Amino acid sequence: MDKPGNGQVWKVGELATEIGLTVRTLHHYDRIGLVSPAGRTGTGHRLYTEADVQHLYQVVALRQLGLGLDQIANVLAGATAITQVLAAHRDFLAAQVAATQALHALVAALAATAQNRPDISAHRFLELIRRTVMVDDTVKQYFTQEQLAQLAHRREQSGEPHIEQVEAGWGELISQVDAAIEAGLDPASAQARQLAERWMRLLEEFHGGDTGLRDSLYRMQADNAERIQNEFRGPSPAQIDFIKAANASRG
């Protein structure tokens, strides 16, 4: 085959160096017809064009998404638009970012625990990890990868001091609502309505006004109320009913 026309071209070694693949991999892709160079030199060396590079990107992106070479060949044979490949690749990377940020949060929590409690036992660490993983698995049942990425981004923007302040606010507010219920406070009273207003503000710190996030949070709470209350000191059904009644009284 002759040399390709105008435009930048790469020899196989040059392309392998630029993109981080091996020459053997590019040779294999050529042999199975997955990515064949558009041209060759007079001595038979492969020459790749810009169009070949774009085609190669599709293969690499689909491989990263977990597809086998046979599956990739079938996808490419269907003339999948590069925009679709880019969108799928973007979503996959967003999920990876969310997972990495969740792992960072876990490691940060473990590091803080170790710093504050240098005498903590391995058993306590294992329990902390077990409960964190359980929470992670539960959360994934109710929130999409896009929502988790959105939450991770908001957490990063807010900063850990603000997150700690919000978490402390929840602990204080739940105790106050519990005390109000024990005292028989009327949910329609001004004091109860103030508690409900603070409750909704703290909830908005989580969902940011996004109705999808809010609804996912409510579903998770409803399905796991007992566990959230017992293991993570979350609100009880009685407290939630009190807040609902106080909100309803606000008109």
C-alpha positions in Angstrom: 0.0 0.0 0.0 1.2 3.5 -0.7 1.8 6.2 1.7 -1.3 8.1 2.8 -2.0 11.6 1.5 -1.9 14.9 3.4 -2.0 15.1 7.1 0.1 13.9 10.0 1.2 10.2 10.0 2.9 8.1 12.6 5.1 5.0 12.2 4.0 2.2 14.5 6.8 2.8 17.0 6.1 6.5 17.2 2.4 5.9 17.7 3.0 3.3 20.4 5.2 5.7 22.3 2.8 8.6 22.0 -0.3 6.7 23.3 1.3 4.3 25.7 0.5 1.0 24.0 3.0 -1.6 22.9 4.1 -2.1 19.3 3.0 -5.8 19.7 -0.6 -4.6 20.6 -0.8 -2.4 17.6 0.5 -5.3 15.4 -2.2 -7.5 16.9 -4.9 -5.0 16.3 -3.8 -4.9 12.7 -3.7 -8.7 12.3 -7.3 -9.1 13.5 -8.5 -6.2 11.4 -9.5 -4.1 14.4 -7.2 -1.1 13.7 -5.4 -1.3 10.4 -3.1 1.5 9.3 -4.1 3.5 6.3 -0.7 3.1 4.6 2.7 1.6 4.5 6.2 2.8 3.5 8.0 1.4 0.6 9.7 -1.1 2.9 6.4 -2.2 4.4 6.4 -0.3 7.7 2.9 0.7 9.0 1.8 4.3 8.7 -1.1 5.6 10.8 -3.2 8.6 9.9 -5.2 10.9 12.1 -8.3 8.9 11.2 -6.6 5.8 12.4 -5.8 7.5 15.7 -9.5 8.4 16.2 -10.4 4.8 15.4 -7.8 3.6 17.8 -9.3 5.8 20.5 -12.6 4.1 20.1 -11.0 0.7 20.6 -9.1 1.9 23.7 -12.2 3.6 25.2 -14.3 0.5 24.6 -11.6 -1.7 26.1 -11.7 0.5 29.2 -15.4 0.0 29.4 -14.8 -3.8 29.7 -15.6 -4.9 26.2 -13.6 -7.8 24.6 -12.0 -7.4 21.2 -14.7 -9.4 19.5 -17.4 -7.2 21.1 -15.5 -4.1 20.1 -15.3 -5.3 16.5 -19.1 -5.8 16.5 -19.7 -2.3 17.9 -17.4 -0.6 15.4 -19.0 -2.6 12.6 -22.3 -0.9 13.5 -20.7 2.5 12.7 -21.1 3.7 16.3 -20.7 7.5 16.3 -17.6 8.8 18.1 -19.9 11.0 20.1 -21.5 7.9 21.6 -18.2 6.4 22.5 -17.1 9.7 24.1 -20.3 9.9 26.1 -19.9 6.3 27.4 -16.3 6.9 28.2 -17.2 10.2 30.1 -19.8 8.4 32.2 -17.4 5.5 33.0 -14.7 8.0 34.1 -17.3 9.9 36.2 -18.1 6.6 38.0 -14.4 6.0 38.6 -14.0 9.5 40.0 -16.9 8.9 42.4 -15.4 5.6 43.5 -12.0 7.1 44.0 -13.4 10.0 46.0 -15.4 7.5 48.1 -12.2 5.6 48.8 -10.5 8.8 49.7 -13.2 9.6 52.2 -12.8 6.1 53.8 -9.1 6.4 54.1 -9.4 9.9 55.5 -11.9 8.6 58.1 -9.5 5.8 59.1 -6.6 8.2 59.3 -8.5 10.6 61.5 -9.6 7.7 63.7 -6.0 6.5 64.0 -4.8 9.9 64.8 -7.4 10.7 67.5 -7.4 7.2 68.9 -3.8 5.8 68.6 -4.8 2.9 70.9 -7.6 1.7 68.7 -7.6 -2.0 68.1 -7.6 -3.9 64.8 -11.0 -5.2 65.7 -12.4 -1.7 65.9 -10.8 -0.9 62.5 -12.4 -3.9 61.0 -15.7 -2.9 62.4 -15.3 0.6 61.0 -14.5 -0.8 57.6 -17.3 -3.3 57.7 -19.9 -0.6 58.5 -18.5 1.8 55.9 -18.7 -0.9 53.2 -22.2 -1.7 54.2 -23.2 1.9 53.9 -21.5 2.2 50.5 -23.4 -0.9 49.2 -26.7 0.5 50.5 -26.1 3.9 49.0 -25.4 2.4 45.6 -28.8 0.8 45.6 -30.5 4.2 45.7 -28.2 6.7 44.0 -27.0 6.6 40.4 -23.3 6.9 39.5 -24.0 10.4 38.2 -25.7 11.3 41.5 -22.8 9.9 43.5 -20.4 11.9 41.4 -22.5 15.0 42.0 -22.5 14.5 45.7 -18.7 13.9 45.7 -18.2 17.1 43.8 -20.4 19.1 46.2 -18.5 17.6 49.2 -15.2 18.6 47.6 -16.5 22.2 47.0 -17.9 22.5 50.5 -14.7 21.4 52.2 -14.3 19.1 55.2 -14.8 21.8 57.9 -18.2 22.7 56.5 -19.2 19.0 56.2 -18.2 18.4 59.9 -20.3 21.5 60.9 -23.3 20.1 59.1 -22.9 16.6 60.6 -22.6 18.2 64.1 -25.7 20.2 63.3 -27.6 17.0 62.6 -26.6 15.4 65.9 -27.7 18.5 67.8 -31.0 18.9 65.9 -32.0 15.2 66.3 -31.4 15.5 70.0 -33.6 18.6 70.2 -36.4 17.0 68.2 -36.2 13.9 70.4 -36.5 16.2 73.5 -39.4 18.0 72.0 -41.3 14.8 71.4 -40.5 13.6 74.9 -41.9 16.9 76.3 -45.1 16.5 74.3 -44.5 19.6 72.2 -47.3 20.4 69.8 -45.9 20.0 66.2 -48.0 23.1 65.2 -46.2 25.3 67.7 -43.7 28.0 66.7 -40.8 26.1 68.3 -41.6 22.9 66.4 -41.9 24.8 63.1 -38.4 26.3 63.8 -37.0 22.8 64.3 -38.6 21.7 61.1 -37.2 24.7 59.2 -33.7 23.8 60.4 -34.3 20.2 59.5 -35.2 21.1 55.9 -32.2 23.4 55.6 -29.8 20.6 56.7 -31.4 18.2 54.2 -30.9 20.8 51.5 -27.2 20.8 52.4 -27.2 17.2 51.1 -29.5 17.4 48.0 -28.9 21.0 47.0 -32.4 21.4 45.8 -32.1 18.5 43.3 -35.4 16.7 43.5 -33.8 13.4 42.2 -31.2 13.4 45.0 -33.9 14.3 47.5 -36.2 11.5 46.4 -33.3 9.0 46.4 -32.5 10.1 50.0 -36.1 9.7 51.1 -36.3 6.2 49.6 -33.1 5.1 51.3 -34.3 6.5 54.6 -37.7 4.8 54.4 -36.3 1.4 53.4 -33.5 1.4 56.0 -35.0 3.5 58.9 -34.3 1.0 61.7 -30.7 0.3 60.6 -30.0 4.1 60.1 -31.3 4.8 63.6 -29.6 1.9 65.4 -26.2 1.9 63.7 -25.7 5.5 62.6 -27.8 7.5 65.1 -30.1 8.7 62.4 -33.6 10.0 62.9 -36.3 7.7 64.2 -39.7 7.3 62.5 -41.2 9.2 65.4 -38.9 12.2 64.8 -39.6 12.2 61.0 -43.3 12.1 61.7 -43.0 15.0 64.1 -41.1 17.1 61.5 -43.6 16.2 58.8 -46.5 17.4 61.0 -44.6 20.6 61.9 -43.9 21.3 58.2 -47.6 20.6 57.4 -48.6 23.1 60.1 -46.6 25.8 58.3 -49.3 25.9 55.7 
